[in-house]
């Protein structure tokens, strides 16, 4: 998926939902999505550690809206901003 390669979570989320679970591409797409979310969570951590809390919180909120499963990881990543 080009949107995952471009690290565009907003465009990747709806495209991922369109892929049927029984598709040959579903597992590969899900793995790519999980890797993208992990990279974005790492970005939140980097921003928070650098003291750029406004950007870290904005990115964390965007990720939470698109991938609610990542809430625990996002909370842990943004602890420096509390």
C-alpha positions in Angstrom: 0.0 0.0 0.0 1.4 3.3 -1.1 -0.1 5.2 1.9 1.8 2.9 4.3 5.0 3.4 2.4 4.4 7.2 2.6 3.7 6.8 6.3 0.3 8.4 5.9 -1.9 6.9 8.6 -5.0 8.9 7.7 -5.0 7.4 4.1 -3.9 3.9 5.1 -6.7 3.3 7.7 -9.7 3.3 5.3 -7.8 1.4 2.7 -6.9 -1.3 5.3 -10.6 -1.6 6.2 -11.5 -2.3 2.6 -9.3 -5.4 2.4 -11.4 -8.5 3.1 -10.2 -10.7 6.0 -9.9 -13.7 3.7 -7.9 -11.8 1.1 -4.3 -13.0 0.3 -3.2 -9.5 1.1 -4.9 -9.1 4.5 -2.1 -10.6 6.6 0.6 -8.6 4.8 -1.4 -5.4 5.0 -2.1 -5.9 8.7 1.6 -6.5 9.4 2.5 -3.3 7.5 -0.2 -1.4 9.4 1.1 -2.7 12.8 4.6 -1.6 11.8 3.4 1.8 10.8 1.6 2.3 14.1 4.7 1.2 16.0 6.8 3.7 14.1 4.3 6.4 14.8 4.2 5.5 18.5 8.0 5.8 18.5 7.6 9.2 17.0 5.3 10.2 19.8 7.9 9.0 22.3 10.7 11.0 20.5 8.6 14.1 20.5 7.6 13.7 24.1 11.2 13.0 25.3 12.3 16.1 23.4 9.8 18.2 25.3 7.6 18.9 22.2 4.4 17.9 24.0 2.0 19.8 21.8 3.1 17.9 18.7 3.3 14.6 20.6 -0.2 15.0 22.0 -1.6 15.9 18.5 0.0 12.9 16.9 -1.1 10.6 19.8 -4.7 11.8 19.4 -4.6 11.2 15.7 -3.2 7.7 16.2 -5.7 6.9 18.9 -8.6 7.9 16.6 -7.3 5.6 13.8 -5.9 2.7 16.0 -7.6 2.6 19.4 -5.7 -0.7 20.1 -2.5 1.4 20.5 -3.9 3.3 23.5 -1.6 1.7 26.1 1.5 2.1 23.9 0.5 5.8 23.3 0.0 6.4 27.0 3.4 4.9 27.8 5.1 6.9 25.0 3.7 10.2 26.1 4.5 9.9 29.8 7.2 12.6 29.6 4.5 15.1 28.7 2.4 14.6 31.9 
